[in-house]
Amino acid sequence: MEHKNINLKLKVWRQNGANDKGQFATYDVNDISTEMSFLEMFDVLNEQLIRDGGDPITFDHDCREGICGACSMYINGKPHGPWQGNTTCQLHMRAFNDGDTIVVEPWRAKAFPVIKDLMVDRTAFDRIIQAGGYVSVNTGNAVDGNAIPINKDDADNSFAAAMCIGCGACVAACKNSSAMLFVSAKVSHLALLPQGHPERKSRVINMVAQMDKEGFGACTNTGACEATCPKEISITNIARLNAEYASAALTAES
């Protein structure tokens, strides 16, 4: 692939905390290598802002390897940008053309208040996990992994659900800011395994209750969450969550 440098105009959301009104600021960035990642391009912009005595743009990141999900931002109206099954840190500037205008915003959700600029508070997800996303049984050491026979389909589906990195793109993409894909992935990957059965009923009840308490909206059934998920988590997990919840609720009432 041909290497080249491009010039871009960035419209970046600047907001000093959840109570600040916030607004877009426009920046020109020049001679950006198409081999740079999107976050490396932001590093270049921030160095430029610091040299000019300005306030660098705050954005969240950590591993820059598509594992942690911290690099959460809208890029031209799509969570994590234009590439399918991709996190922002894995997005490269060859996805854009010379002279493009790129609009960058934080996640827009009541449950994800803005900390500053493009960084939002996603600790609501942590509290949902704390409500039930764990197992209490001793699962043994790594060498004990094959000691418990597990149906291959269940194992495959559990591992697929466990791919969720909790980035919040599903919330950002949903018109109701629903967290159902995230919660269903966390419920599914434990409910499908025998090690997760002791808390199976209390887990789904408690995690859904915490999800509602955090202010996430109801599922829209439009599939926008699955379409923008960087790990391509299937919405079949939402159906499984609903079944798990109905079963747990009926048992609790009886």
C-alpha positions as CSV (number, residue, x, y, z in Angstrom):
1,M,0.0,0.0,0.0
2,E,1.4,3.4,-1.0
3,H,2.6,5.5,1.9
4,K,1.6,9.2,1.8
5,N,1.0,12.2,4.0
6,I,-2.4,13.9,4.1
7,N,-3.8,17.2,5.5
8,L,-7.0,17.1,7.6
9,K,-9.4,19.4,9.4
10,L,-10.6,18.1,12.8
11,K,-13.8,19.2,14.5
12,V,-13.3,18.0,18.1
13,W,-15.7,18.2,21.0
14,R,-14.2,20.2,23.9
15,Q,-16.0,20.1,27.3
16,N,-14.6,20.8,30.7
17,G,-16.6,18.4,32.8
18,A,-20.2,17.0,32.9
19,N,-21.7,20.4,33.9
20,D,-20.0,22.4,31.1
21,K,-22.0,23.1,28.0
22,G,-19.2,22.1,25.6
23,Q,-18.6,23.0,22.0
24,F,-16.7,21.9,18.9
25,A,-13.3,23.3,18.2
26,T,-11.7,23.2,14.7
27,Y,-8.0,22.2,14.2
28,D,-5.9,21.8,11.1
29,V,-3.4,18.9,11.1
30,N,-0.9,18.6,8.3
31,D,1.5,16.1,6.9
32,I,-0.1,13.2,8.7
33,S,1.2,9.8,7.6
34,T,-1.4,7.4,6.4
35,E,0.5,4.7,8.4
36,M,-0.3,6.5,11.7
37,S,-3.0,5.2,13.9
38,F,-5.9,7.5,14.8
39,L,-4.5,8.0,18.3
40,E,-1.0,8.7,17.0
41,M,-2.6,11.5,14.9
42,F,-4.2,12.9,18.1
43,D,-0.8,12.7,19.8
44,V,0.6,14.9,17.0
45,L,-2.3,17.4,17.4
46,N,-1.8,17.6,21.2
47,E,1.9,18.2,20.7
48,Q,1.0,21.0,18.4
49,L,-1.5,22.5,20.9
50,I,1.1,22.3,23.7
51,R,3.7,24.1,21.6
52,D,1.2,26.8,20.9
53,G,0.4,27.2,24.6
54,G,-3.1,25.6,24.3
55,D,-4.9,22.9,26.3
56,P,-4.3,19.4,24.9
57,I,-7.4,17.3,24.1
58,T,-8.2,14.8,26.7
59,F,-9.0,11.3,25.4
60,D,-8.9,7.9,27.0
61,H,-6.5,5.1,25.9
62,D,-4.3,2.4,27.4
63,C,-3.2,-0.7,25.5
64,R,-3.5,0.7,22.0
65,E,-3.8,-3.0,20.9
66,G,-7.6,-3.3,20.6
67,I,-7.8,-5.2,23.9
68,C,-8.9,-2.8,26.7
69,G,-11.6,-0.8,25.0
70,A,-10.5,2.5,26.5
71,C,-10.2,4.4,23.2
72,S,-13.9,5.2,23.1
73,M,-14.9,8.0,20.7
74,Y,-17.3,8.8,17.9
75,I,-15.6,9.4,14.6
76,N,-17.8,10.9,11.9
77,G,-20.9,9.7,13.8
78,K,-19.8,6.1,14.3
79,P,-18.3,4.6,17.5
80,H,-14.6,3.7,16.9
81,G,-14.8,5.0,13.4
82,P,-15.5,3.6,9.9
83,W,-13.8,0.2,10.0
84,Q,-15.9,-2.8,11.0
85,G,-14.9,-4.9,14.0
86,N,-12.3,-2.3,15.0
87,T,-11.3,-0.2,18.0
88,T,-10.2,3.5,17.6
89,C,-6.6,2.6,18.4
90,Q,-6.5,0.1,15.6
91,L,-8.0,2.6,13.1
92,H,-5.3,4.0,10.7
93,M,-5.2,7.2,8.9
94,R,-5.3,5.4,5.5
95,A,-9.0,5.2,6.2
96,F,-9.2,8.9,5.3
97,N,-8.4,11.1,2.3
98,D,-6.4,14.2,1.9
99,G,-8.6,17.3,2.8
100,D,-11.2,15.3,4.8
101,T,-13.0,16.9,7.7
102,I,-13.2,14.5,10.6
103,V,-15.8,15.0,13.4
104,V,-14.8,13.5,16.8
105,E,-17.1,13.3,19.8
106,P,-17.3,11.5,23.1
107,W,-19.8,8.7,23.9
108,R,-23.3,10.3,24.3
109,A,-25.1,8.7,27.1
110,K,-26.6,9.8,30.4
111,A,-24.9,6.9,32.2
112,F,-21.5,8.0,30.7
113,P,-21.0,11.6,31.9
114,V,-18.2,13.5,30.3
115,I,-15.1,13.9,32.4
116,K,-13.3,16.1,29.9
117,D,-13.4,16.5,26.1
118,L,-13.5,12.9,24.7
119,M,-13.1,11.1,28.0
120,V,-16.3,9.8,29.7
121,D,-16.9,8.1,33.0
122,R,-17.7,4.4,32.3
123,T,-17.6,3.2,35.9
124,A,-21.3,2.3,35.5
125,F,-20.0,-0.8,33.7
126,D,-17.8,-1.6,36.7
127,R,-20.7,-1.4,39.1
128,I,-22.7,-3.8,36.8
129,I,-19.9,-6.3,36.9
130,Q,-19.6,-5.9,40.7
131,A,-23.3,-6.7,41.0
132,G,-22.9,-10.2,39.7
133,G,-20.3,-10.7,37.0
134,Y,-18.2,-13.2,39.0
135,V,-18.0,-16.8,40.2
136,S,-17.6,-18.0,43.8
137,V,-16.5,-21.6,43.2
138,N,-12.9,-22.7,43.1
139,T,-12.2,-23.3,39.4
140,G,-8.8,-24.8,40.0
141,N,-5.5,-24.1,38.2
142,A,-5.0,-23.6,34.5
143,V,-4.1,-27.3,34.1
144,D,-7.6,-28.2,35.4
145,G,-9.3,-26.6,32.4
146,N,-10.1,-29.9,30.8
147,A,-11.3,-31.6,34.0
148,I,-15.0,-30.6,33.5
149,P,-16.6,-31.8,30.2
150,I,-18.4,-28.9,28.5
151,N,-20.5,-29.1,25.4
152,K,-18.5,-27.6,22.5
153,D,-21.3,-25.3,21.3
154,D,-21.6,-23.9,24.9
155,A,-17.9,-23.4,25.2
156,D,-17.7,-21.7,21.8
157,N,-20.6,-19.4,22.6
158,S,-19.2,-18.6,26.0
159,F,-15.8,-17.7,24.6
160,A,-17.4,-15.5,21.9
161,A,-19.4,-13.6,24.6
162,A,-16.3,-13.3,26.7
163,M,-14.6,-11.3,23.9
164,C,-16.5,-8.2,25.1
165,I,-14.0,-5.6,26.2
166,G,-16.6,-3.3,27.8
167,C,-15.8,-0.3,25.6
168,G,-19.4,1.0,25.6
169,A,-19.7,1.3,21.8
170,C,-23.0,-0.6,22.1
171,V,-24.4,2.1,24.4
172,A,-23.1,4.9,22.2
173,A,-24.7,3.4,19.1
174,C,-28.1,2.7,20.7
175,K,-30.7,5.5,20.3
176,N,-31.9,4.6,23.9
177,S,-28.3,4.2,25.2
178,S,-29.0,0.6,26.2
179,A,-26.3,-1.5,27.8
180,M,-28.1,-4.8,26.9
181,L,-25.4,-6.1,24.6
182,F,-22.7,-5.5,27.3
183,V,-24.7,-7.0,30.1
184,S,-25.9,-10.0,28.0
185,A,-22.3,-10.8,27.0
186,K,-21.2,-10.8,30.6
187,V,-24.2,-12.9,31.7
188,S,-23.9,-15.3,28.8
189,H,-20.3,-16.2,29.1
190,L,-20.7,-17.3,32.7
191,A,-24.2,-18.8,32.4
192,L,-23.1,-21.1,29.7
193,L,-20.3,-22.7,31.8
194,P,-20.9,-25.0,34.8
195,Q,-18.6,-22.8,36.9
196,G,-21.0,-20.0,36.6
197,H,-24.1,-21.9,37.7
198,P,-24.1,-21.3,41.4
199,E,-24.8,-17.6,40.9
200,R,-26.7,-18.1,37.6
201,K,-30.1,-16.7,38.8
202,S,-28.9,-14.1,41.2
203,R,-26.4,-12.9,38.7
204,V,-28.8,-11.9,36.0
205,I,-31.3,-10.4,38.4
206,N,-28.7,-8.3,40.1
207,M,-26.9,-7.2,37.0
208,V,-30.1,-6.1,35.2
209,A,-31.2,-4.3,38.3
210,Q,-27.9,-2.4,38.5
211,M,-28.1,-1.7,34.7
212,D,-31.5,0.0,35.2
213,K,-30.2,1.8,38.3
214,E,-27.4,3.3,36.3
215,G,-29.8,4.9,33.9
216,F,-29.2,2.9,30.7
217,G,-32.2,2.7,28.3
218,A,-34.2,-0.2,27.1
219,C,-33.1,-2.3,24.1
220,T,-34.3,-1.0,20.8
221,N,-33.9,-4.2,18.8
222,T,-32.4,-2.3,15.9
223,G,-29.1,-4.2,16.1
224,A,-27.0,-1.0,16.0
225,C,-25.0,-2.4,19.0
226,E,-23.9,-5.5,17.2
227,A,-23.1,-3.5,14.0
228,T,-20.7,-1.2,15.8
229,C,-19.2,-3.6,18.4
230,P,-15.5,-3.8,17.8
231,K,-15.5,-7.5,18.9
232,E,-18.7,-8.2,16.9
233,I,-20.6,-9.6,19.9
234,S,-23.8,-11.2,18.7
235,I,-27.3,-9.9,19.7
236,T,-28.3,-13.5,20.3
237,N,-26.8,-12.9,23.7
238,I,-29.6,-10.4,24.4
239,A,-32.1,-13.2,23.7
240,R,-30.2,-15.4,26.1
241,L,-30.2,-12.7,28.7
242,N,-34.0,-12.3,28.4
243,A,-34.5,-16.0,28.8
244,E,-32.1,-16.2,31.8
245,Y,-33.9,-13.2,33.4
246,A,-37.4,-14.7,32.8
247,S,-36.4,-18.0,34.3
248,A,-34.7,-16.4,37.3
249,A,-37.7,-14.1,37.9
250,L,-40.2,-16.9,37.7
251,T,-38.3,-19.0,40.1
252,A,-38.0,-16.2,42.6
253,E,-41.7,-15.5,42.5
254,S,-42.7,-19.2,42.9
